[in-house]
Amino acid sequence: MLLVVLAGFILPLILLIVADKQLKSIYNWLFLLPAVLFVYFISQIGMLGENGQYFTYEWVPSLGINLDFKLDGLSMLFSLLITGIGTLVYVYTASYLKGHKYLDRFYAYLSIFMASMLGLVLSDNLLSLFIFWELTSISSFFLIGFNNEDPASRKSSLVALAITGGGGFFLLVGFLLMGSISGTYSIQEMLATQEFFQNHAWYGWILFFVFMGAFTKSAQFPFHFWLPGAMKAPTPVSTYLHSATMVKAGIYLLARFTPLLGGDPYWNYTLLIVGGFTMLFGAFHSLFRTDLKGILAYSTISALGILVFLLGLGNKYALLAAAVFILVHALYKASLFLITGIIDHETGTRDITQLRGLGKVLLPVGIAGGLAALSSAGLPPFFGFVGKDLIYEATLSADNYMILWTGLAILTNVFLLYAGFQAGIRPFIGKLPANFDTVHLPHFTLWMPPLILASLGLLFGIAPSLIDQSLVQPMFTSMSGDISDTPIKLWHGFNTVLALSGLTLALGFALYFSVKPSMSLERGIAKLEFIAPIQLAWKSNGLLLRFARRYTGILQNGLLRNYIFTTIGFLILIFGYKIYDGITINVDIASLTAVSLYEFIILGIMVSAIFFAVFSTSRVAAIASMGAVGFSICLFFVFLSAPDLAMTQFAIETLTVILFLLIIFRLPKYLRYSNSPTRIRDGVLAIVFGALITIVALEVLTVNVDNETSRFYAENAYVLAKGKNVVNVILVDFRGIDTLVEIVVLSIAAIGVFSLLKFRKEEESDFGGSGDLK
């Protein structure tokens, strides 16, 4: 299983190697990766059992972080969607972006995203799940902003990253709380403690943090606005991320934790309200869009709201409907996105008011669009009809507000029927405009993927038994913990649910034939954007930027002395508070050794050198004075029988003075304080800080020191490391990795300094200078 998850991370490394080899034909075969993974998951369907399969790989066991994977009904359905639709998207991309100069980069991002999604839905450890969760946000950022020369694409990718990344922060807090109160990060172990979680004082906070993560990722109101903006991405991205996979990550999260956190009124009513409002809001807004991607974006928001709404209802019909609708929506919406890409690719426009008659020149595409639209409308015998019936079954079985929930579901489905027909049927009927006479059917790798997806919507509707026991029922069991006694089927007889389905179709057809898409409708809804959540987000962003400018102007103004003042001032506050809070100084004067004459003389030299450095007007004199301070410290080390430290200090001080003197003539003019109050302020600050350090040092003398560590090093330096110099052994053996990291850091810093000097030298040469550093 580990190789299955990591395969998507390995592919970009291969692409990095072959990118410069001009092996362009390799892109036509990259679909084999998701295809092989899809076949693997298909082969595991009959082997899940009641509790699924578990795979454990140690990662950071000391922190309780393992790569634990669980393949059950819930993760199986999502894994098949990720790899199955991923296979078709890979095939589609090879033609859609053929010849693009960054095609290798696109496939790399897409593969990383696929691997991240697989890791997310298969993880059975909260911390590893969070890591994959964040990787989906990062990889989607690169995919949404793939057209990086377009400012709108860059802006959309940043907005998406800000919203989903912010939600990820809340989710991490929620996961840490869950791990803290349960003593484990294993989801499997947590699922057995539902009553403990729901009775805990932190239960409300856990719900809040989990909801924030799920709602931001799955574009629930008021965090929905990043999704329409993400339509700036290429069509394969919109298809893969924003219809079938990433936007359903939040749905997966809620479904996974339904057995643990669900069943409580706070859980149910929050999901009902947020999901119910989102599904109606998104469906209503899709009526006013004229851009095909805009229509699909808002109808996707609505579909995600439906799933959250169903999880909020929480009865057995609702969970079964959620399992079915996830698949229903993925099939028809991915197909419609791919069709939109073909239309845009061949006609150069996505404006629904200009698109007509394309069925005459794009017949297979038109067939796929019609099948997808009819499935989205819930027309029998399509799979969408099965899903819609289950939705009505769920609302009619609600314990409270049955009429309200059913009315919301009917109205939403009516609007979604209209949106589906606009995207899948309207562009292909009617008279073909003269400016589309040159449009021709593209390569089959473009139109075959949407036709396959749309056809599956018909196949599963006619024969739902193909996926009932193998996919739908195991997913229901994963969410509810029970075995369903309600098999899915196309025909349930003449009943109230069938009447509601008929009413939905009648109202939807009436709306489609009576309301024509127009720019005037879109301009009308645009007048209300001043109260939209996105406007609130931009205003908040403006306030944040103004605060950041003022904060930066005060604390990050480029003056080193101000940075030092801020740092030392903060330390003084901390130390002062601790002293005020109860630290007492108990120094046994009698235990201190007497100050010898030569120590007193060296101390006088240090004090004199410090005063000379402070008040000197010459930088050379100041550096020499500070060197005298360092060399005086060397003598103290000698007096205290620490010759190795003395030699180290001597070498450092000598090298420091030499380097300062070598570069001193490159520095700007010696700066003087502009006024006496500033000098007095800094002097007082230095004296207070020195006094506090003295107090802390005296306090250390009163602390009983545990010499266990020192004894260990002394006893084992020669035995374990064969070295007689304990300090050297500590640096080289016991702290070898730490020393290596320090060397690496210094090397990186040296490379950075060298590159800056080289850049400056080349810059001056370009402008006709002598090439010397001025």
N, C-alpha and C positions, 0 to 999 in steps of 0.2 A: 504493500500500500504506500509506503514511503516513496518508492520510485514513481508510482502513479501520480502522487501529488507534486513531486519535484521535477517531473518530466518537462513541465512548462517553463521551469527556470533554466533547464539545461539547453533547451532549443535556442534561446538568444545567444548563448555562448558559441553554439555551432554557427549561427548566422554571423557572429562577429568574425569568425575565422574565414568563412567563405564569402563574406561581403565583397572583398577586393579581388575575388577570383573570377568575377564575371560569370558566375554560374546562375544565370537568370532563370533557367528552367527549374531550379530547385523550388521556386515559389509555387509552382503548379502541383507540387507533391507534399507541401507542408500540411495539407489537410489530413494526411495519414496519421499524424500525432493524435489529434482529437478523435479520429475515427477508431484507432486502436484502443484508446481509452474507453470509448463508447462501447465497443465490443466487449471489453473486459467487464464493464459494469453490467451489461446485459447478461453475461455468463454467470454473474453472482446473484441474479434475482432469485433463483430457486434455492439458494444456500443461506438465506438470511436467518431463517428461524424466527421465533417469536421475539427474541431480544436483540437480533442483529449480530454482526460480527465486530470484534474488537481487535485493534492492533496497537501495540504499545512499543514505543522507542524512547529510551532515556535521552534526555537533552540536558537539563540542568536539575538533576534530582535533588540537590541540596535546597533548591528554592521551590520544589514541588512542580517544576515545569517539565513536562514530558510531551513528546509528540504522540498523543493518544488519539487514535482515529476510530470512529464508530460508523459502520455502514448498516443503517437500518432503513425502514421504509421512507422516512423523511429525507435523509441524506441521499438515498438511492434516486428518488425522483429528481432532486435538484442536480445530482451528478449527471444523470442522463440528459437533462436539459442543457447543462453546461457543455458537455462533450458532444451531444447530438446536434444542437443548434450551432455549436462551435464549429463542427465539421462543415456544415453548409456555409457558414460565414467565411471560413477559410477558402472554400472553393469560390465563393462569390467575390471575395477580395482579390483573388488572383487576376480576375478579368476587370473588376471595377477600378482598381488602382494600377492596372498594367502599365508598366513604363515609368511609374512614379519614382523619383530619385531617392525617396526615403522609404521604399517599400520594405526593405529589410528591417528598418527601424520600426515600422508599423507592426509587422509580424512579431517582432520581439516584444513590443508593448502588449500586443494581444495575447501572446503566449504567457507572459507574466501574469496578466489579469486572469486568464483561465486557470492557471495553477493556484493563484491566490483564492479564487472562488472555490475551487475544489478543496483547498485546505480549510477554508472557512466552514463549508457545510459538512465536512468530515471530522472536524476537530471535536474531541471529547474533553479537552482541557481549556478552561476559560482563557488562560494567558496566551496559549498558542492560537486560539480562535481570534483573540484581539489582534495579534500580530498579523494574521492573514486578513483580518478586517481592514486594518490600516493599509496593507499592501494593495487591496482593491481600490482604496481611495487614491493612493499614489499613482498606480498604473492607469486608473481612469483619468487622472489629471493629465497625463501625457497623451492619452488617446483623445480626450476632448479637445485639447489644444494642439492636436497633430498639425493642423494648418497654422503653424506658429507665425507665419508672416501676416496673418489676418488679426488685427487688434481685437476684433469681436471674439475670435476663437480663444485668444489668450485670456481675455476678460472672463469668458464663460468657464474656462478651466479653473481659473482662480476662485471664482464664486463657488463652483462645485466642490473644490478642495476645502474652501473655508467652511462651508456648511457641513459637509460629511466629516471633515477632520474635527470640527468643533464637536459634533455629535459623538465622534470616537473618543474624545476626551471624557465626556460624561459617561460613556459606556465603560471605559477603563475604571473609573471611580466605582461604578456599580459592580463590576466584576471583583474588584478588590474588597468591597464590602461583603459580597457573597462568599468569597474565599475566607475572609476573616471570621465570619460568624459560623461557617460550617467546618472550618479547619481543613478544607480540601478545595482544589480547583477542578476536580473531576466532575464533569456534568453528570455522568452515570451515577456517582455516589450521591450527588445533590438531589437527584430526582426522587430518592427514597425518603426525603425529609421535607415534604411539602408543608405539613402542619407546623413543623418547627420554624420554617421560614415565614409563614403567614402570621404566626403569633409573635414574631420578633419585633422589637421596637424599631428596627431599621427597615422594616418591610416597605413602608411608604417611600423612604429615600431610594431603596433599591428599584422600586417601580419607576420612580421619576428618572433615574439615571438610565435604566434600560430603555424606557420609552423615548428618551431624548436621542439615544443612539439609533433606535429603530426608525423613529419618525423622520430624522434628518436623512438617513440613508434611503428610505423608501418614499421620500418626497410627500410627506403628509403636511397638510395645512398647519401652520403658516410657513413651513420650510420647503414648500413645493416649488418655489420659483426658480431654483437652480436647474430643474429638469428641462423646462422649455428652452432655457438658455443653452443647455448642453447639446441642443440640436444643431449647433454650429459644427459639430464633429462630422466626419465622413459617415455615410450611411451604414457601413458595416459596424461601426461603433454604436450608432443609435440602435441598430438591430440587436446586437449582442448584449450591450450593457443596459440599455434603457427600456427593453421590453421583456427580456427573458431572464437576465441574471442579476446584475449588480443591484438594481432597484428592488429586487425581491430578496436581497440579503436581510433587510430589516424584517420582512415577512417571515423569512426563515428563522430569524432570532426569536420573534414572538411565538412562532409555532413550536420551536424547540423548548422554550421555557413555559409553555402553556401548562404542562403537567406539574410544574414546580410552583409557578407564581399565579396561575390562572384559577378561576373559580371564585375569586374574591370580588365583591362589588366594586372596589376601587379599580381593579384590573378590567372588569367587564365594561363598566360604564365609561371609563376613559377611552377604551378602544371603540366602543359604540359611538360616542360623541365625535371623537376625532375622525374615525374612519367614515362615519355617516356623513359628516360635513364635507370631508375631502372628496368622497365619491360623487356627491351631488355638485359640488363646486367645480371639479374638473370636468365632469360631463357637460355641465351648463356652459362653461367657457369654450368647449370644443365647438359649440354651435356658431361661434363668431369668428372662427379662424378661416383664413383663405389659403394659407400655406399648408401643404400636405403634412409636413413634419410638425407644424404647430397643432394641427388637428390630432395627430397621433400622440403628441406629447401630452396634451391635456386629457385625452381619453385614457392614456396610460396612468396618469395621476388618479383618474377616477377608478380605474381597475385596481390599483394598489389600495385605494380607500375601501373598495369592496372587500378585499381580503382582510384588511384590518377590522372592518365592520363585522365580518363573519367570525373572526377569532374572538371578537368582543361578545357576540351572541353566545358562543361557547357550547351550544347544545350539539347533539350528535349529528343532526342534519347540517348544522353550520360548519362543523369541522370537516364533514364529508364534502360539503360544497366547496370549502376552501381548497381541499386536496384536488378536486376536479377542476376548479376554476384556474388554479395555478397553471395547469397543463393547457386548458382551453385558451387562456389569454396568451401564453407563450407561443402557441401554434399560430393563431390568427394575427397577433400583433407583429411577431417577427416577420411573417409573410408580407404584411402590409408595409412594413418599413423597407424590406428588400424591394418591393414593387415601387415604392416611392423613389428609391435610388435609381431604378431602371428608368422611370419616367423622367427624372431630372437629368440622367445621363444622356438620354436620347433626344429630349426636347429642349433642354436648357432652362426649364422653369418648373416650379412646384405650385404655381398659382392655380387654385382650383377653378377660378373664374375663367381661365383661358384654356383649360384642358377639356377636350371633347373628342369622341370618335376614335380613340387610340386602339380600340379593340380590332379595328380593321387592319392595323399594321403590327400590332403587338398582341395577337390572339392568345398565345399561351399565357402571357402576362395578365391579360384580361380575364382569362379563366381562373387563374390563381387569385386575382383580386375579387372576383365574384364569390368564389368558394370561401375566402377569408371573411368577406363582408357578411355573408349569410350565416357563417358560424358565429361571428360577433353579435349578430342580431338575435341569435337563439332560435333560428328557424329549424324545425324538424326536417330531415333526420340528422342534423349536424350535432357535433359534440357540444357546441354552445347551448343547444336546447337542453341537453342533460344538465349542464351546469346551471342554467337559469332556473330550471325546475327545482333544483336542490336549494338554490338561494331563497325561492319563495317558500319552500318547505321549511327552511330554517326560520324565516321571519314569522311564519304562521305558528311555529312551535315555540315562539318566545314567551317567557313567563310574564313579562310586562311590556306595555306599549306595543302590542302586536300590530295594531293598525298603523301606527306611526312608522315602524320599521318597514312594514310591507309597502306603504306608500312611498317611502324614500327609495326602496329598491325598484319599484315600478318606474318612477320618474327617472331614476338614473339609467335604467336599461333602455328607456325610450330615447334618451339623449345619446346613448352609446350606439344604438341602432342607426341613428342619423349620422353620427360621426363615421361609423364603419362604412356606410353606403357612400358617403362623400369621398372617402379615401379609396375604397375598393371597387366602386361601380361607376360613379359619375364620370371619371376621366375616360372611360372606355365606351360609353354610349353616346349616341347622337352623331352629328355630322362632323367629319374630320376637317379642321381648319386648313386653309390653303398653306399656311406657313409650316404645317407639319407633314407635308407631302413627302418630304425626304426622310422622314423617320422610318427606320427599318428594325426588324427583329434582331436583337444582339445575340452574341454567342450563347449557346445553351447553358454554359456555366453561370450565366447571370439569371436566366429565367427558370432554370430547373429547381434551384433551392426553394424559392417561394412557392412553386407549384407543388413540391413534395410536402412542405409544411401545411399548405392549405388542404391538400388531399387527405392528410392524416386527420384533419379536423372532421372530414366527412366519414372516413373509415372508422374512427373511434366512436362516432355517433351511431353509425349503423350497427357496429359490433362492439359495444362497450365492454363486453366480457373479455376482450383481448387484454385490457389493462386493469380490469377490476381487481382481481385477486393478486395480480403480480405487482401493481404499483399503487393504486388508489387505496385499497384496504390496508396494506402495510403502513402507508403514510398516516391514515386515520388512527391506526393503533399507536403509532409513535407519538401522536399529538394527544390522544385521549387516554392511553393506557388500557383501553378495552378493545375487544373484537367487535366489529360492526355487524349488526344483523340486518343491514339495509344495503343489499347489493345495488349497484347502479345499473339502470336500464333505460332504454329509450322511451318506452310506453308504460305509463302508470294508470291508464284508464281515464275515463271522464271524471274529473274532480275539480276542486277549487284551484289547485295549482295550474292545471291545464287552462282554466278560464283566465287566470291572471296572465299566463303566457300569451294567450290569444289577444287579450286587451293590450298588452305591451306591443305586440306586433302591429295591431291596428293603429294605435297612437303613433308608433314610430314611422309607419308608412305615411300616415297623414302628415306628420311633421316634415318628412323628407320631400313630399310633393308640394307642400305649401310654402316652405321657407327655402329661398334660394340664397346661396352664399354670395356675399357682396362686400366690397370694401367699406361701404357705409355702415354696415353692421359692426365691422371690426373697429372702425373709427369711433363708433358709439360706445362700445365697451371700453375703448382706450381712455375715454374721458373719466372713467372711474379709477384709473391707475394711481391717482394721487393718494388713495386710501389703501392701496395694495401693500401686502407685507414687504415686497421688494423695496418700496419707497422708504418704509421704516428702516429696512436694513441699510439702505444707502445713507440715510440721515445719521444712523448710528455709526456707520463707518466714517462719516465726515467728522463727527464729534471725537471719535477715537483718534483720527489723524491729527486733529487740532491739539488734543491732549498729548499725543506723542511728540508733536513738534515742540510744545512748551517743555515737556519733560526732557527731551533731548537737548533743548537749548540751555537748560539749567545744569543737567548732570553729564551731558555728553557734548561739551562745547569745544573740545579739542585742546584744552589747556591741561597739561599734566599736573600742575600744582593744584588745580581744582579737583581732579580725580583723587589725588592723595588726600586732600582736605576732606572730601566726602567719605573716603574709606576709613581714615583714622577717626573722623568724627563719629561714624557709626560704631566703630569698635569702642570708643570711649563711652558711648551710651550703653552698650551691652555690658562692659566691665563695670561701669558705675552702678548700673542697676543691680548686678549681682552682688557688689560690695554692700550696697544699700539693703539688699534682700537678706543679708545675714552672714556674709563672710567675715570672720574675725581673724585678726593677725596675732598669732602667738609665737613670737620668735624668742628662743632661748639665747640671749646675748652671750651667756657664759660658754655656750657650745661653739660659738664662732671663733675661728683662729684670729690671732692678733694680726693687725696690718703692719707689714714690715716697711722699712724705710724705702726700699727699692720699689715696692708695690705702690706706695704713696707717690713716689716720683713719677712712675709710669702713668698713674691716674692723673697727675697734674699735667703731663704731656698731652694726654688724650683730651682733657677739658680745654686746654689752650688751643689745640689743633681744631677742635670743634668750633670754638668761638672765632678763630681765624677764618675757617671755611664759611661760616655764616656771614661775617661782615666784610669779607674780601671783595674787592671790585675786579679781581682778575680770576678768570676761570682756571688758568694754570695753577695759580696759588691755591685755589679751592680744592682742586684735584690732589695736589701734593699734600695738603692738610688732611684730607680724608684718607690718603694712603698712610700717613703717619698714625692715624687712628687704628687702621687695620694692622699695621706692624706692631703697635702697642698690644693689641689683642693677642698677637703671636707670642709675645713675651709672657703674658699671663698664662697661656697654655703651657709654656715651658716651666714656669714656676709651679704649676699645678700637676707636673709630671705627665703631660700629654704631648710628647714630642711629635707623634704622628699628626695630631690635629694642628700643631704649630706649623709643621712643614706644609701641610695642606693649605692653611690660612696664608702662609707666606707666599706660596705659589700663586694663589688666587689674587692676592692683593697686588703682587708684582705685575701679573698679567693684566689686571684691570687698569692699573695706573698707566702702563705702557700703551694699552689700546686707547684709553681716553686721550692720552697725549698725542697719539698718532692721528686721531680723527678730530681733534679739537678745532683745527683750523677749518674744518668743513661745516662746523655748526654755525648757526646764526649769531648775531651780536648778543653778548651777555645781557640778559634781561634784568631790569631792576624793577622793584615794586614801585607803583605809581604814587603811593601815599603811605604815610606812617601807620594809620589804622590797620591796613592790610598786613603789614609786617608784625605789628603787635598781636593781631589775631592769630597769625600762624605761630608766633612765638609762644603764646599762651597754650595753643593747641598742642605744640610739641612738648612743652613742660608737663602738661596734664597727662598726656599719653605716656611719657616717660615715667611719671610718678605711679601711674596705674600698673605699668609693667613691673616696676620695682615692687609694688605691693603684691602682685601675683607671684613674683619670684620668691619673695619672703614667705608667702603662704605655702609654696611648694616645699620649703624646708621643714614645715611642720607635718607634712603628709608622710605616713608610713609607706615606704617604698617596698613593693613586692619584687624581689630580685629573681623570681623564677625564670623569667625570660633571659636575663643576663647569665644565670647559671646554666641554662640550656645551651646557649651559644658557646660559653666557655668550655663546657664539658664535651660538646659534640663537634666543635670546629675541626679538631684534628681527626677525631674518630670517623666522622662522616665525610668530611671534605678534604682531609689530609692537608690542612693549612694551619700554621701556627699563629698567623696574624688574624685575630678574630674579626677585626673590622673589615679586612679584605675578604675574608670568607663570607661574611654577611652580605657584602655588596655583590660578590661574584656568584655565590652558590645559593644562600638562603633567600636573597632578594634578587636573584639573577634576572627573572622576568621583568621586575620593576626597573632594574637598571637598564635592561635592553629597551624598554619602552621610553625611558628618559633619553637614551641615546637616539632613538628614532625621532622623538620630538625635537631634539636639538638639531638633528640632521635636516628635518623638514623645515625648521626655522631658518637654517643656514641656506637651504636651497631657495626659500622665499626671498631672503635678503639678496642673494646673488641674482635672482631673476629681476628684482626691482632695480638693482644697480645696473644690470645689463640693459634693461629697458630704458633707463634714463640715458645711458651712454649712446644707445642706438638712436634715441629720440633727438639728442643734441647733434649727432652726426647727420641726421636727415635734414636738420635746419642749418647745416653749413658750419656747425661749431667744430671745435678742435677735437671733440670726442672726450675731453677731460671732464671730470665731475666738477661743477662749479659750486 
